[in-house]
Amino acid sequence: MSEHRNDGSQGGANAAMSGTGGANPALGAPTAVSEQRSRIRPRGSADTLLGDADSPGGRREQYQGLLKRLLGCLAGGFVLALMIGNQEGTQEDYGLAFREAVFAPRIILFLGIGVLLFLAVTFWPLIKPYLVRSGVRPLAVGALTVIVSQTLLKWYDPLGDGKFKTLADQASKTNGLSPLSQQFFTNPVPWILLIATVGCAGVAISADLTGRDRVVEGRLP
């Protein structure tokens, strides 16, 4: 009788230490609880991004590193502005192409690209878990398709270069179109609609409003 009780108490202790609800993982298949725990991904935090304040040098070195990274990304956007565009120099003025590429409102766009690159690199540990969620890949493909269609594709060959901007400038002034169509072809309404759509979809994916990922990870009944 005493041996039976000792065995029972020892088995209960082993079950409590293993945390599997009474099943020894060494003797059987992993339980549903252990499988759900294995799916939980660690999330980044401010300490992992900026460093430990108690480390040698403290946060000062971390902020200096972030400043250098920001300047590097802005320099990359600056170089990108010089590389992209139809600006050309002349024999009389070799700095014409530089001034047209830099001293123009378009430079704000390329500096913004540098800032986005800086944010992506800095907060990559926080962004990475969301990139594997359901809907991210279709959203990225759809957004890229719209961008390519509005910048590279020819919509109407007899009209100038046939691209979307040229067509939109003429369509917005056409009296035969409905007011809604005229508003769509009015610059920059198409880009605002694209940004709003991607933003709303991104919020829905990050907040996991569909609950699909939570069901997969076992966090919903």
Contacts in CASP RR format, 6 or more apart in sequence:
PFRMAT RR
TARGET T0000
AUTHOR 0000-0000-0000
METHOD contacts of the structure
MODEL  1
MSEHRNDGSQGGANAAMSGTGGANPALGAPTAVSEQRSRIRPRGSADTLL
GDADSPGGRREQYQGLLKRLLGCLAGGFVLALMIGNQEGTQEDYGLAFRE
AVFAPRIILFLGIGVLLFLAVTFWPLIKPYLVRSGVRPLAVGALTVIVSQ
TLLKWYDPLGDGKFKTLADQASKTNGLSPLSQQFFTNPVPWILLIATVGC
AGVAISADLTGRDRVVEGRLP
11 22 0 8 1.000
12 22 0 8 1.000
14 22 0 8 1.000
14 24 0 8 1.000
15 21 0 8 1.000
15 22 0 8 1.000
15 23 0 8 1.000
15 24 0 8 1.000
18 24 0 8 1.000
18 25 0 8 1.000
19 33 0 8 1.000
20 30 0 8 1.000
20 31 0 8 1.000
20 33 0 8 1.000
20 34 0 8 1.000
21 31 0 8 1.000
21 33 0 8 1.000
23 31 0 8 1.000
25 31 0 8 1.000
25 34 0 8 1.000
36 217 0 8 1.000
36 218 0 8 1.000
36 219 0 8 1.000
39 216 0 8 1.000
39 217 0 8 1.000
39 218 0 8 1.000
40 217 0 8 1.000
41 129 0 8 1.000
43 125 0 8 1.000
43 126 0 8 1.000
43 129 0 8 1.000
44 125 0 8 1.000
44 126 0 8 1.000
48 125 0 8 1.000
49 122 0 8 1.000
49 123 0 8 1.000
49 125 0 8 1.000
49 126 0 8 1.000
50 59 0 8 1.000
50 62 0 8 1.000
50 63 0 8 1.000
50 66 0 8 1.000
51 58 0 8 1.000
51 59 0 8 1.000
51 62 0 8 1.000
52 58 0 8 1.000
53 59 0 8 1.000
66 122 0 8 1.000
69 118 0 8 1.000
69 121 0 8 1.000
69 122 0 8 1.000
70 115 0 8 1.000
70 118 0 8 1.000
73 114 0 8 1.000
73 115 0 8 1.000
73 117 0 8 1.000
73 118 0 8 1.000
73 121 0 8 1.000
74 111 0 8 1.000
74 114 0 8 1.000
74 115 0 8 1.000
74 118 0 8 1.000
76 114 0 8 1.000
76 117 0 8 1.000
77 110 0 8 1.000
77 111 0 8 1.000
77 112 0 8 1.000
77 113 0 8 1.000
77 114 0 8 1.000
77 117 0 8 1.000
78 102 0 8 1.000
78 107 0 8 1.000
78 110 0 8 1.000
78 111 0 8 1.000
80 110 0 8 1.000
80 113 0 8 1.000
81 101 0 8 1.000
81 102 0 8 1.000
81 106 0 8 1.000
81 107 0 8 1.000
81 109 0 8 1.000
81 110 0 8 1.000
81 111 0 8 1.000
82 98 0 8 1.000
82 101 0 8 1.000
82 102 0 8 1.000
84 110 0 8 1.000
85 101 0 8 1.000
87 96 0 8 1.000
87 97 0 8 1.000
87 100 0 8 1.000
87 101 0 8 1.000
88 96 0 8 1.000
88 97 0 8 1.000
89 95 0 8 1.000
89 96 0 8 1.000
89 97 0 8 1.000
90 96 0 8 1.000
101 107 0 8 1.000
120 127 0 8 1.000
130 136 0 8 1.000
130 205 0 8 1.000
130 206 0 8 1.000
133 205 0 8 1.000
133 206 0 8 1.000
133 208 0 8 1.000
133 213 0 8 1.000
134 205 0 8 1.000
134 210 0 8 1.000
134 212 0 8 1.000
134 213 0 8 1.000
135 201 0 8 1.000
135 205 0 8 1.000
136 205 0 8 1.000
139 198 0 8 1.000
139 201 0 8 1.000
139 202 0 8 1.000
139 205 0 8 1.000
143 194 0 8 1.000
143 198 0 8 1.000
146 194 0 8 1.000
147 194 0 8 1.000
149 164 0 8 1.000
150 164 0 8 1.000
150 165 0 8 1.000
150 190 0 8 1.000
150 191 0 8 1.000
151 163 0 8 1.000
151 164 0 8 1.000
152 163 0 8 1.000
153 163 0 8 1.000
153 164 0 8 1.000
154 161 0 8 1.000
154 162 0 8 1.000
154 163 0 8 1.000
155 162 0 8 1.000
155 163 0 8 1.000
155 164 0 8 1.000
155 167 0 8 1.000
156 162 0 8 1.000
156 166 0 8 1.000
156 167 0 8 1.000
159 166 0 8 1.000
159 167 0 8 1.000
159 170 0 8 1.000
160 166 0 8 1.000
164 190 0 8 1.000
165 187 0 8 1.000
167 185 0 8 1.000
168 185 0 8 1.000
168 186 0 8 1.000
168 187 0 8 1.000
168 190 0 8 1.000
169 185 0 8 1.000
169 187 0 8 1.000
171 177 0 8 1.000
171 181 0 8 1.000
171 182 0 8 1.000
171 185 0 8 1.000
172 182 0 8 1.000
172 185 0 8 1.000
172 186 0 8 1.000
172 187 0 8 1.000
174 182 0 8 1.000
177 185 0 8 1.000
183 189 0 8 1.000
184 190 0 8 1.000
184 193 0 8 1.000
204 210 0 8 1.000
208 214 0 8 1.000
211 220 0 8 1.000
214 220 0 8 1.000
END
